[in-house]
Amino acid sequence: MGINDIIRSAVNNVQKNEFNVDEWAKEKNKQREWAYQTQDEMAEKISVDSEKYKTYLNVQSQFPSYSVGNALLVTAQKPNARQLREADSWKRDKIYFKKNPQRIIILEPKDTYIREDGTEAQSFDSKIVYDISDM
């Protein structure tokens, strides 16, 4: 499943004007799985392609507070991004979307939890952000 399938599914749910918690959770899981897979693929790509590695380094320098994983996700989706924010953040500042903005999926840390083996782990949730170039 690609990013376009994930986005299409989310848009279809919104267009139905219904909020289904189970569908929302399923969609978030798809986005999270896609993000983990994409991080792995980009890590492999930058390890063998010096131009992709250079692109990744540029993204990481543009977003120094982003984790390595999120910088890999931005590299995969919109390597020329300059400023990323959630839709509500742009709207609060009265900055509005151009037609068909590109969604960028990143992962946001959530609560920690205890695994069955007693070790602590961090949970992550998918988050949609948009670049200023789409405003």
Backbone as a chain_set.jsonl record, in Angstrom:
{"seq": "MGINDIIRSAVNNVQKNEFNVDEWAKEKNKQREWAYQTQDEMAEKISVDSEKYKTYLNVQSQFPSYSVGNALLVTAQKPNARQLREADSWKRDKIYFKKNPQRIIILEPKDTYIREDGTEAQSFDSKIVYDISDM", "coords": {"N": [[0.851, -1.173, 0.0], [0.613, 2.138, -0.895], [1.494, 5.587, -0.233], [-0.377, 7.192, -1.525], [-2.646, 5.549, -1.569], [-3.211, 5.413, 1.155], [-3.79, 8.086, 1.74], [-5.981, 8.508, 0.011], [-7.857, 6.778, 1.149], [-8.225, 8.0, 3.652], [-9.294, 10.474, 2.86], [-11.668, 9.627, 1.652], [-13.03, 8.692, 3.906], [-13.434, 11.1, 5.286], [-14.978, 12.493, 3.434], [-17.347, 11.082, 3.514], [-18.389, 12.119, 5.706], [-18.566, 10.987, 8.182], [-17.533, 9.822, 11.339], [-15.668, 7.23, 12.173], [-14.394, 5.393, 14.64], [-13.028, 2.944, 14.587], [-12.261, 2.732, 11.887], [-10.673, 5.006, 11.702], [-8.605, 4.32, 13.492], [-7.584, 2.099, 12.164], [-6.648, 3.321, 9.843], [-4.676, 5.025, 10.929], [-2.907, 3.068, 11.838], [-2.123, 1.945, 9.374], [-0.807, 4.141, 8.257], [1.285, 4.421, 10.103], [2.617, 1.949, 9.811], [3.366, 2.214, 7.121], [5.116, 4.372, 7.392], [7.189, 3.291, 9.019], [8.16, 1.293, 7.283], [8.975, 2.895, 5.124], [10.966, 4.438, 6.33], [12.882, 2.428, 6.789], [13.428, 1.663, 4.134], [14.462, 4.069, 3.062], [16.709, 4.419, 4.67], [18.265, 2.311, 3.787], [18.585, 3.087, 1.098], [20.03, 5.547, 1.319], [22.364, 4.583, 2.291], [23.667, 3.446, 0.181], [23.659, 5.206, -1.919], [25.188, 8.064, -2.717], [24.202, 10.584, -3.473], [21.54, 10.549, -2.573], [22.1, 10.324, 0.108], [23.309, 12.783, 0.594], [21.107, 14.426, 0.079], [19.458, 13.601, 2.192], [21.04, 14.531, 4.351], [20.856, 17.282, 3.916], [18.12, 17.656, 4.398], [18.025, 16.868, 7.107], [19.598, 18.882, 8.204], [17.99, 21.05, 7.692], [15.858, 20.556, 9.337], [16.651, 20.359, 12.247], [15.654, 19.539, 14.727], [14.204, 17.314, 14.222], [13.843, 13.774, 14.409], [16.109, 11.186, 13.311], [14.645, 9.255, 11.932], [12.305, 10.693, 11.175], [13.466, 12.64, 9.548], [14.322, 10.982, 7.51], [11.819, 10.211, 6.538], [10.817, 12.667, 5.578], [12.728, 13.155, 3.627], [12.09, 11.11, 1.851], [9.521, 11.854, 1.025], [9.227, 14.677, 0.537], [11.785, 16.176, -0.201], [12.637, 18.794, -0.592], [11.413, 20.351, 1.29], [10.78, 23.12, 3.497], [9.56, 24.337, 5.712], [7.619, 22.798, 8.023], [4.379, 22.107, 9.178], [1.396, 21.273, 11.022], [-1.923, 21.192, 9.616], [-3.84, 22.698, 11.119], [-2.195, 24.46, 12.486], [-1.138, 26.062, 10.43], [-3.548, 27.231, 9.586], [-4.367, 28.648, 11.874], [-2.634, 30.76, 11.783], [-3.655, 32.089, 9.7], [-2.885, 31.223, 7.183], [-3.287, 29.677, 4.188], [-4.041, 26.691, 2.291], [-2.739, 25.932, -0.965], [-4.143, 24.631, -3.987], [-4.599, 21.143, -3.782], [-2.584, 20.248, -1.686], [0.494, 18.658, -0.66], [0.548, 15.964, 1.44], [2.518, 15.084, 4.212], [3.784, 12.438, 5.925], [4.84, 11.945, 9.183], [6.339, 10.659, 12.225], [5.196, 10.871, 15.52], [6.271, 11.021, 18.852], [4.628, 9.31, 21.464], [3.039, 8.073, 24.378], [5.027, 6.262, 26.793], [5.429, 2.773, 27.385], [5.206, -0.409, 29.093], [6.687, -3.331, 28.084], [5.89, -6.859, 27.662], [8.107, -8.233, 28.557], [9.046, -6.623, 30.512], [10.58, -4.427, 29.844], [10.921, -0.947, 28.989], [9.192, 0.903, 26.485], [8.74, 3.125, 23.685], [5.881, 4.575, 22.302], [4.571, 5.486, 19.087], [2.841, 7.789, 16.971], [1.241, 8.389, 13.871], [1.532, 11.425, 12.02], [0.261, 14.109, 10.179], [1.742, 16.522, 8.202], [2.378, 19.68, 6.529], [4.167, 21.405, 3.984], [5.463, 24.745, 3.733], [5.574, 25.514, 1.095], [3.254, 24.632, -0.023], [1.382, 26.427, 0.637]], "CA": [[0.0, 0.0, 0.0], [1.406, 3.351, -1.009], [1.023, 6.802, 0.442], [-1.595, 7.669, -2.196], [-3.764, 4.724, -1.103], [-3.504, 5.822, 2.527], [-4.442, 9.402, 1.68], [-7.287, 8.334, -0.629], [-8.738, 6.167, 2.13], [-8.554, 9.015, 4.655], [-10.176, 11.458, 2.221], [-12.977, 8.987, 1.494], [-13.685, 8.684, 5.219], [-13.85, 12.466, 5.589], [-16.046, 12.87, 2.518], [-18.574, 10.445, 3.961], [-18.819, 12.945, 6.819], [-18.8, 10.108, 9.32], [-16.313, 9.508, 12.064], [-15.688, 5.861, 12.641], [-13.177, 5.222, 15.429], [-12.304, 1.763, 14.118], [-11.638, 3.076, 10.603], [-9.611, 5.968, 12.011], [-7.494, 3.566, 14.089], [-7.016, 1.277, 11.099], [-5.912, 4.243, 8.984], [-3.466, 5.432, 11.657], [-1.993, 1.921, 11.813], [-1.572, 1.866, 8.016], [0.157, 5.233, 8.117], [2.446, 4.103, 10.935], [3.334, 0.853, 9.142], [3.985, 2.786, 5.932], [6.236, 5.208, 7.839], [8.297, 2.416, 9.429], [8.697, 0.668, 6.07], [9.647, 3.936, 4.351], [12.212, 4.748, 7.038], [13.829, 1.345, 6.502], [13.826, 1.742, 2.725], [15.314, 5.241, 2.86], [17.998, 4.15, 5.324], [19.001, 1.451, 2.845], [18.933, 3.878, -0.09], [21.088, 6.528, 1.579], [23.616, 3.887, 2.585], [24.316, 3.016, -1.073], [23.572, 6.26, -2.928], [25.749, 9.262, -2.095], [23.321, 11.741, -3.725], [20.41, 10.446, -1.632], [22.651, 10.617, 1.436], [23.482, 14.239, 0.63], [19.757, 14.968, 0.208], [19.053, 13.342, 3.577], [21.783, 15.452, 5.224], [20.253, 18.603, 3.74], [16.838, 17.639, 5.113], [18.302, 16.829, 8.547], [20.078, 20.2, 8.616], [16.844, 21.965, 7.618], [14.975, 20.219, 10.46], [17.562, 19.777, 13.234], [14.956, 18.949, 15.872], [13.558, 16.074, 13.792], [14.595, 12.537, 14.597], [16.663, 10.605, 12.081], [13.534, 8.6, 11.234], [11.448, 11.685, 10.533], [14.233, 13.232, 8.453], [14.248, 10.002, 6.417], [10.473, 10.293, 5.971], [10.73, 13.903, 4.791], [13.577, 12.92, 2.448], [11.35, 10.245, 0.932], [8.269, 12.437, 0.558], [9.369, 16.048, 0.034], [13.133, 16.553, 0.233], [12.861, 20.236, -0.691], [10.583, 21.017, 2.302], [11.48, 24.177, 4.227], [8.901, 24.577, 6.99], [6.53, 21.837, 8.14], [3.44, 22.3, 10.279], [0.088, 20.664, 10.855], [-2.896, 22.056, 8.952], [-4.424, 23.643, 12.079], [-1.197, 25.482, 12.796], [-1.143, 27.006, 9.309], [-4.821, 27.953, 9.58], [-4.37, 29.6, 12.994], [-1.882, 31.941, 11.334], [-4.353, 32.578, 8.504], [-2.135, 30.806, 6.0], [-4.179, 28.664, 3.635], [-3.503, 25.77, 1.297], [-2.947, 25.994, -2.404], [-4.905, 23.46, -4.421], [-3.953, 19.834, -3.668], [-1.31, 20.239, -0.957], [1.095, 17.34, -0.456], [0.62, 15.532, 2.832], [3.777, 14.439, 4.582], [3.589, 11.652, 7.141], [5.966, 11.766, 10.089], [5.941, 9.954, 13.434], [5.256, 11.695, 16.719], [6.334, 10.182, 20.057], [3.482, 9.35, 22.385], [3.316, 7.539, 25.707], [5.876, 5.09, 26.964], [4.689, 1.649, 27.947], [6.031, -1.525, 29.537], [6.489, -4.559, 27.307], [5.671, -8.072, 28.457], [9.371, -8.653, 29.173], [9.373, -5.673, 31.559], [11.345, -3.283, 29.359], [10.123, 0.217, 28.618], [9.207, 1.208, 25.053], [8.09, 4.375, 23.283], [4.91, 4.422, 21.221], [4.564, 6.577, 18.118], [1.615, 7.967, 16.22], [1.481, 9.105, 12.619], [1.125, 12.823, 12.044], [0.281, 14.709, 8.85], [2.215, 17.907, 8.165], [2.422, 20.279, 5.201], [5.259, 22.357, 3.806], [5.071, 26.117, 3.402], [5.445, 25.649, -0.368], [1.882, 24.292, -0.391], [0.502, 27.462, 1.193]], "C": [[0.896, 1.235, 0.0], [0.768, 4.514, -0.283], [-0.264, 7.31, -0.192], [-2.818, 6.872, -1.766], [-4.187, 5.127, 0.308], [-4.272, 7.138, 2.528], [-5.836, 9.283, 1.088], [-8.288, 7.754, 0.365], [-9.173, 7.184, 3.19], [-9.519, 10.048, 4.093], [-11.574, 10.88, 2.06], [-13.738, 8.964, 2.819], [-14.199, 10.066, 5.58], [-15.026, 12.868, 4.716], [-17.375, 12.235, 2.892], [-19.189, 11.207, 5.145], [-19.216, 12.111, 8.033], [-17.479, 9.913, 10.031], [-16.469, 8.135, 12.664], [-14.354, 5.605, 13.346], [-12.36, 4.042, 14.933], [-11.584, 2.04, 12.8], [-10.473, 4.042, 10.808], [-8.381, 5.239, 12.555], [-6.802, 2.705, 13.034], [-6.152, 2.136, 10.171], [-4.616, 4.701, 9.641], [-2.44, 4.298, 11.672], [-1.351, 1.762, 10.44], [-0.51, 2.933, 7.809], [1.436, 4.928, 8.894], [3.279, 2.985, 10.295], [4.046, 1.355, 7.898], [5.22, 3.594, 6.326], [7.427, 4.346, 8.253], [8.962, 1.768, 8.212], [9.503, 1.681, 5.249], [10.958, 4.346, 5.015], [13.275, 3.696, 6.722], [14.345, 1.419, 5.07], [14.761, 2.917, 2.469], [16.675, 5.048, 3.515], [18.875, 3.287, 4.42], [19.468, 2.263, 1.638], [20.075, 4.849, 0.18], [22.416, 5.855, 1.901], [24.357, 3.461, 1.323], [24.334, 4.091, -2.152], [24.019, 7.583, -2.303], [24.884, 10.501, -2.331], [22.114, 11.723, -2.798], [20.88, 10.749, -0.211], [22.826, 12.126, 1.607], [22.119, 14.923, 0.791], [19.252, 14.791, 1.637], [19.747, 14.328, 4.533], [21.235, 16.875, 5.121], [18.925, 18.706, 4.487], [17.089, 17.682, 6.619], [18.804, 18.189, 9.033], [18.958, 21.243, 8.578], [15.909, 21.783, 8.82], [15.798, 19.573, 11.578], [16.872, 19.137, 14.44], [14.231, 17.649, 15.5], [14.464, 14.88, 14.069], [15.163, 12.082, 13.252], [15.535, 9.984, 11.264], [12.634, 9.587, 10.52], [12.175, 12.403, 9.407], [14.257, 12.278, 7.254], [12.882, 10.062, 5.745], [10.304, 11.545, 5.117], [11.556, 13.752, 3.518], [12.827, 12.105, 1.408], [10.159, 10.949, 0.296], [8.403, 13.826, -0.055], [10.725, 16.599, 0.477], [13.43, 18.05, 0.151], [12.013, 21.031, 0.315], [11.415, 22.023, 3.089], [10.861, 24.467, 5.595], [7.671, 23.681, 7.045], [5.7, 22.125, 9.387], [2.158, 21.542, 9.973], [-0.872, 21.681, 10.239], [-3.47, 23.106, 9.909], [-3.461, 24.764, 12.434], [-1.114, 26.525, 11.685], [-2.404, 27.868, 9.339], [-4.9, 28.982, 10.704], [-3.656, 30.894, 12.62], [-2.458, 32.545, 10.056], [-3.529, 32.368, 7.224], [-2.873, 29.591, 5.453], [-3.517, 27.875, 2.513], [-3.715, 26.248, -0.126], [-3.772, 24.754, -2.749], [-4.038, 22.202, -4.315], [-2.608, 19.853, -2.949], [-0.814, 18.809, -0.745], [1.169, 17.044, 1.039], [1.951, 14.833, 3.058], [3.536, 13.736, 5.913], [4.906, 11.593, 7.9], [5.446, 11.008, 11.309], [6.183, 10.845, 14.648], [5.303, 10.786, 17.948], [5.099, 10.391, 20.928], [3.923, 8.764, 23.723], [4.341, 6.408, 25.674], [5.002, 3.996, 27.581], [5.675, 0.551, 28.323], [5.675, -2.764, 28.714], [6.285, -5.74, 28.247], [6.943, -8.522, 29.161], [9.849, -7.67, 30.24], [10.176, -4.467, 31.107], [10.406, -2.162, 28.93], [10.276, 0.479, 27.121], [8.439, 2.504, 24.805], [7.084, 4.07, 22.181], [4.96, 5.662, 20.333], [3.23, 6.597, 17.398], [1.958, 8.707, 14.934], [0.902, 10.501, 12.718], [1.261, 13.364, 10.623], [0.724, 16.164, 8.974], [2.271, 18.37, 6.706], [3.563, 21.29, 5.147], [4.708, 23.725, 3.402], [4.908, 26.314, 1.889], [4.04, 25.3, -0.861], [0.874, 25.304, 0.151], [0.392, 28.618, 0.237]], "O": [[1.82, 1.348, 0.805], [-0.355, 4.424, 0.214], [-1.148, 7.803, 0.508], [-3.904, 7.432, -1.612], [-5.378, 5.175, 0.616], [-5.275, 7.286, 3.226], [-6.778, 9.887, 1.6], [-9.438, 8.19, 0.416], [-10.34, 7.225, 3.579], [-10.46, 10.455, 4.774], [-12.562, 11.572, 2.307], [-14.948, 9.189, 2.849], [-15.294, 10.192, 6.127], [-15.965, 13.507, 5.19], [-18.429, 12.804, 2.61], [-20.335, 10.977, 5.53], [-20.094, 12.494, 8.807], [-16.426, 9.846, 9.396], [-17.295, 7.91, 13.549], [-13.303, 5.602, 12.704], [-11.133, 4.122, 14.863], [-10.437, 1.634, 12.616], [-9.425, 3.915, 10.175], [-7.256, 5.506, 12.133], [-5.576, 2.598, 13.019], [-5.064, 1.727, 9.768], [-3.574, 4.76, 8.988], [-1.241, 4.542, 11.533], [-0.158, 1.474, 10.348], [0.556, 2.663, 7.255], [2.54, 5.153, 8.396], [4.506, 3.072, 10.248], [5.189, 0.98, 7.637], [6.254, 3.509, 5.665], [8.56, 4.643, 7.875], [10.189, 1.707, 8.13], [10.58, 1.363, 4.743], [11.954, 4.575, 4.329], [14.422, 4.029, 6.426], [15.54, 1.261, 4.819], [15.743, 2.781, 1.74], [17.691, 5.473, 2.964], [20.079, 3.514, 4.306], [20.614, 2.138, 1.208], [20.99, 4.969, -0.634], [23.472, 6.478, 1.799], [25.546, 3.147, 1.382], [24.962, 3.905, -3.195], [23.319, 8.152, -1.465], [24.836, 11.383, -1.474], [21.708, 12.768, -2.29], [20.152, 11.353, 0.577], [22.518, 12.671, 2.667], [21.99, 15.884, 1.549], [18.687, 15.715, 2.223], [19.104, 14.889, 5.42], [21.158, 17.588, 6.121], [18.64, 19.718, 5.128], [16.44, 18.447, 7.333], [18.478, 18.608, 10.143], [18.978, 22.206, 9.344], [15.256, 22.729, 9.262], [15.663, 18.377, 11.833], [17.457, 18.28, 15.102], [13.702, 16.964, 16.375], [15.688, 14.971, 13.973], [14.738, 12.548, 12.195], [15.473, 10.164, 10.048], [12.238, 9.35, 9.379], [11.553, 12.744, 8.401], [14.215, 12.725, 6.108], [12.789, 9.975, 4.521], [9.706, 11.483, 4.043], [11.127, 14.178, 2.446], [12.922, 12.384, 0.212], [9.82, 10.67, -0.854], [7.759, 14.121, -1.062], [10.803, 17.392, 1.415], [14.386, 18.52, 0.767], [11.908, 22.252, 0.201], [12.605, 21.81, 3.321], [11.578, 24.806, 6.536], [6.779, 23.797, 6.204], [6.224, 22.351, 10.478], [1.87, 21.212, 8.822], [-0.652, 22.888, 10.334], [-3.575, 24.278, 9.547], [-3.882, 25.899, 12.657], [-1.031, 27.723, 11.955], [-2.34, 29.082, 9.142], [-5.44, 30.071, 10.51], [-4.021, 31.977, 13.077], [-1.837, 33.394, 9.417], [-3.491, 33.213, 6.329], [-3.064, 28.6, 6.158], [-2.567, 28.333, 1.878], [-4.722, 26.877, -0.451], [-4.058, 23.931, -1.879], [-2.874, 22.21, -4.716], [-1.589, 19.506, -3.547], [-1.607, 17.871, -0.662], [1.782, 17.791, 1.801], [2.438, 14.09, 2.206], [3.136, 14.357, 6.897], [5.947, 11.241, 7.344], [4.248, 10.746, 11.415], [7.229, 11.481, 14.78], [4.478, 9.883, 18.082], [4.608, 11.508, 21.093], [5.066, 8.951, 24.14], [4.496, 5.705, 24.676], [3.979, 4.271, 28.209], [6.837, 0.583, 27.919], [4.519, -3.183, 28.659], [6.48, -5.636, 29.458], [6.881, -9.122, 30.234], [10.924, -7.85, 30.813], [10.43, -3.566, 31.907], [9.256, -2.397, 28.559], [11.356, 0.298, 26.559], [7.603, 2.917, 25.609], [7.413, 3.372, 21.222], [5.342, 6.745, 20.777], [2.576, 5.567, 17.235], [2.855, 9.549, 14.912], [-0.09, 10.732, 13.411], [2.257, 13.106, 9.946], [0.157, 16.937, 9.747], [2.219, 17.562, 5.778], [3.879, 21.944, 6.141], [3.635, 23.834, 2.81], [4.171, 27.203, 1.461], [3.677, 25.634, -1.988], [-0.333, 25.067, 0.127], [-0.305, 29.592, 0.523]]}, "num_chains": 1, "name": "protein.A"}
